[in-house]
Every structure is written in structure tokens, then in C-alpha cells.
């Protein structure tokens, strides 16, 4: 049984509030979100016991069978990685790096504070994704070969 991209898309969209996705047609929205998923799967695939690189983009399905008792964990980890991929461009946006809004009428706090908050949120999401992948590898990996 193949796994639909829609599971990952729904989990990701449940974690973010992105109003720019609303006016997009489903095809365009899926194209953007699928890009986040592909990059997150590329990172997670190194330790995942299922092949997340084997997929059919035309029908938007993974060609790997993942048991029902493990699919939720994998979807959660990959959607967290998608969150990191989604946040990365916000951190490097030119508007945040320039002092565009410098009056109290438009800004409740300084642009430097905004950039700090965005960077902090990105680092926290990346840390969570890395920790989830580590926990997955500890829970599902064969640790018998490790020398202690």
C-alpha cells in the first residue's frame, strides 16, 4: 500500500498559518508544499528505515509501504522538517534584513527584534526536527553494534 503525499501536506498545513496559500489553486499549493516535503524527506531518509526517496510525483504517492502503527510518527517528523523548510526563506528575506519600517506607526518593535524572533523560531523548529530524527533513530535503529 503506497502512502499519499496528502497525509504529509495535511500535517504540515495543520502546523502553520500561511494565508498566502489560501488564494493559490490546489495544484500550485501542492507544488510548493511538495517541495518542502521532498527536502525534508531527503534529510530524514538517511536514518528512516523506509525509503522516502522512492515516490511517484505524478500521482503524489510514496512507493514505500509504511505500516499503520508507524505512519503517524513518520508523518509528524517529516511535517516538522517541512516546517523548517518553510521557515528558512523568512529568515533570509531582504525585508527583515533591512530597516524598512522604522516608525512607531508601523512597527511595535524594532526590525532587529523581528529578525531575532524569526531566527529564534527557525532555530527552535530545526532543533525540534533534529531531535525527532534522533529519537526515531534511537527507537528504531539497531543499537547492538554500538560499543559503549
WOVENNOR-V477713 format. One record per residue. RES is the residue in three letters. PHI is phi in whole degrees, -180 to 180 (NA if undefined). OMEGA is omega in degrees with one decimal (none if undefined). D_LAST is the distance of its C-alpha to the last C-alpha in whole Angstrom. Layout:
BEGIN
res->RES phi->PHI omega->OMEGA d_last->D_LAST
res->RES phi->PHI omega->OMEGA d_last->D_LAST
END
This chain:
BEGIN
res->UNK phi->NA omega->179.9 d_last->39
res->UNK phi->-82 omega->-176.9 d_last->38
res->UNK phi->-112 omega->-177.2 d_last->37
res->UNK phi->-77 omega->173.7 d_last->40
res->UNK phi->-62 omega->-175.3 d_last->39
res->UNK phi->-60 omega->176.1 d_last->41
res->UNK phi->-61 omega->-179.0 d_last->38
res->UNK phi->-72 omega->179.1 d_last->37
res->UNK phi->-63 omega->-180.0 d_last->40
res->UNK phi->-64 omega->179.1 d_last->41
res->UNK phi->-65 omega->178.7 d_last->37
res->UNK phi->-65 omega->-178.2 d_last->38
res->UNK phi->-65 omega->174.4 d_last->41
res->UNK phi->-73 omega->-178.4 d_last->40
res->UNK phi->-96 omega->-175.8 d_last->38
res->UNK phi->-122 omega->170.1 d_last->41
res->UNK phi->-120 omega->-176.7 d_last->44
res->UNK phi->-125 omega->-177.8 d_last->46
res->UNK phi->-72 omega->177.3 d_last->49
res->UNK phi->-69 omega->178.6 d_last->50
res->UNK phi->-77 omega->-173.8 d_last->49
res->UNK phi->-62 omega->-177.6 d_last->52
res->UNK phi->-75 omega->-178.4 d_last->54
res->UNK phi->-72 omega->172.7 d_last->53
res->UNK phi->-71 omega->-174.9 d_last->53
res->UNK phi->-57 omega->179.9 d_last->51
res->UNK phi->-61 omega->-179.7 d_last->50
res->UNK phi->-68 omega->178.3 d_last->50
res->UNK phi->-63 omega->179.1 d_last->47
res->UNK phi->-62 omega->179.4 d_last->45
res->UNK phi->-61 omega->179.9 d_last->45
res->UNK phi->-68 omega->-177.1 d_last->44
res->UNK phi->-67 omega->177.4 d_last->41
res->UNK phi->-63 omega->175.7 d_last->40
res->UNK phi->-63 omega->175.9 d_last->39
res->UNK phi->-62 omega->-177.6 d_last->37
res->UNK phi->-65 omega->-179.2 d_last->35
res->UNK phi->-61 omega->-179.7 d_last->35
res->UNK phi->-69 omega->178.2 d_last->33
res->UNK phi->-67 omega->178.6 d_last->31
res->UNK phi->-65 omega->178.7 d_last->30
res->UNK phi->-62 omega->178.1 d_last->30
res->UNK phi->-73 omega->-175.2 d_last->27
res->UNK phi->-77 omega->-174.9 d_last->25
res->UNK phi->-61 omega->-178.9 d_last->26
res->UNK phi->-60 omega->-177.4 d_last->23
res->UNK phi->-115 omega->-179.4 d_last->20
res->UNK phi->-73 omega->-179.4 d_last->23
res->UNK phi->-81 omega->175.8 d_last->23
res->UNK phi->-114 omega->-177.9 d_last->27
res->UNK phi->-81 omega->-179.8 d_last->29
res->UNK phi->-89 omega->177.8 d_last->31
res->UNK phi->-94 omega->177.3 d_last->32
res->UNK phi->-89 omega->-175.4 d_last->34
res->UNK phi->-149 omega->176.6 d_last->37
res->UNK phi->-118 omega->-176.8 d_last->41
res->UNK phi->-69 omega->-179.6 d_last->43
res->UNK phi->-66 omega->179.4 d_last->46
res->UNK phi->-100 omega->178.3 d_last->45
res->UNK phi->58 omega->178.4 d_last->43
res->UNK phi->-141 omega->169.7 d_last->40
res->UNK phi->-82 omega->-178.4 d_last->37
res->UNK phi->-88 omega->-178.4 d_last->37
res->UNK phi->-97 omega->174.5 d_last->34
res->UNK phi->-87 omega->176.9 d_last->34
res->UNK phi->-118 omega->-179.2 d_last->31
res->UNK phi->-61 omega->-177.6 d_last->32
res->UNK phi->-59 omega->-177.8 d_last->33
res->UNK phi->-75 omega->179.4 d_last->31
res->UNK phi->-115 omega->-174.5 d_last->28
res->UNK phi->-64 omega->-178.5 d_last->31
res->UNK phi->-63 omega->179.5 d_last->31
res->UNK phi->-65 omega->-178.8 d_last->28
res->UNK phi->-68 omega->177.4 d_last->28
res->UNK phi->-62 omega->180.0 d_last->32
res->UNK phi->-65 omega->-179.7 d_last->30
res->UNK phi->-67 omega->-178.5 d_last->28
res->UNK phi->-65 omega->179.5 d_last->30
res->UNK phi->-67 omega->174.6 d_last->33
res->UNK phi->-68 omega->174.7 d_last->31
res->UNK phi->-65 omega->176.4 d_last->30
res->UNK phi->-64 omega->177.4 d_last->34
res->UNK phi->-61 omega->177.5 d_last->35
res->UNK phi->-62 omega->179.7 d_last->33
res->UNK phi->-65 omega->178.7 d_last->35
res->UNK phi->-68 omega->-176.1 d_last->38
res->UNK phi->-79 omega->-174.5 d_last->38
res->UNK phi->-55 omega->180.0 d_last->37
res->UNK phi->-64 omega->178.7 d_last->41
res->UNK phi->-65 omega->-179.2 d_last->42
res->UNK phi->-70 omega->-176.0 d_last->40
res->UNK phi->-103 omega->-179.4 d_last->41
res->UNK phi->-68 omega->-176.9 d_last->45
res->UNK phi->-60 omega->179.2 d_last->48
res->UNK phi->-59 omega->-179.4 d_last->49
res->UNK phi->-78 omega->-178.5 d_last->46
res->UNK phi->-88 omega->178.9 d_last->46
res->UNK phi->-105 omega->178.7 d_last->50
res->UNK phi->-92 omega->-175.7 d_last->52
res->UNK phi->-82 omega->-178.5 d_last->54
res->UNK phi->-101 omega->-174.7 d_last->55
res->UNK phi->-121 omega->177.4 d_last->56
res->UNK phi->-112 omega->-179.2 d_last->58
res->UNK phi->-67 omega->179.7 d_last->58
res->UNK phi->-66 omega->-174.5 d_last->60
res->UNK phi->-108 omega->-171.9 d_last->57
res->UNK phi->-134 omega->177.2 d_last->54
res->UNK phi->-78 omega->177.4 d_last->53
res->UNK phi->-146 omega->-172.9 d_last->50
res->UNK phi->-69 omega->175.0 d_last->50
res->UNK phi->-60 omega->177.3 d_last->48
res->UNK phi->-64 omega->177.9 d_last->46
res->UNK phi->-66 omega->176.9 d_last->44
res->UNK phi->-61 omega->178.6 d_last->45
res->UNK phi->-62 omega->177.8 d_last->42
res->UNK phi->-63 omega->-179.2 d_last->40
res->UNK phi->-66 omega->178.5 d_last->40
res->UNK phi->-63 omega->178.9 d_last->39
res->UNK phi->-63 omega->178.7 d_last->37
res->UNK phi->-63 omega->179.1 d_last->35
res->UNK phi->-64 omega->178.2 d_last->35
res->UNK phi->-63 omega->-179.7 d_last->34
res->UNK phi->-62 omega->179.4 d_last->31
res->UNK phi->-67 omega->178.2 d_last->30
res->UNK phi->-65 omega->178.8 d_last->31
res->UNK phi->-65 omega->177.4 d_last->28
res->UNK phi->-62 omega->179.3 d_last->26
res->UNK phi->-63 omega->178.6 d_last->26
res->UNK phi->-62 omega->179.4 d_last->26
res->UNK phi->-63 omega->178.8 d_last->23
res->UNK phi->-65 omega->178.2 d_last->21
res->UNK phi->-65 omega->178.2 d_last->23
res->UNK phi->-66 omega->177.6 d_last->21
res->UNK phi->-62 omega->-180.0 d_last->18
res->UNK phi->-62 omega->177.7 d_last->18
res->UNK phi->-61 omega->-177.8 d_last->20
res->UNK phi->-66 omega->177.6 d_last->17
res->UNK phi->-70 omega->-177.6 d_last->14
res->UNK phi->-76 omega->-173.5 d_last->17
res->UNK phi->-117 omega->-179.2 d_last->18
res->UNK phi->-88 omega->176.2 d_last->16
res->UNK phi->-92 omega->-176.9 d_last->14
res->UNK phi->-92 omega->-176.1 d_last->10
res->UNK phi->-68 omega->-179.1 d_last->10
res->UNK phi->-86 omega->-179.4 d_last->9
res->UNK phi->-75 omega->174.2 d_last->6
res->UNK phi->-97 omega->-176.1 d_last->4
res->UNK phi->-98 omega->none d_last->0
END
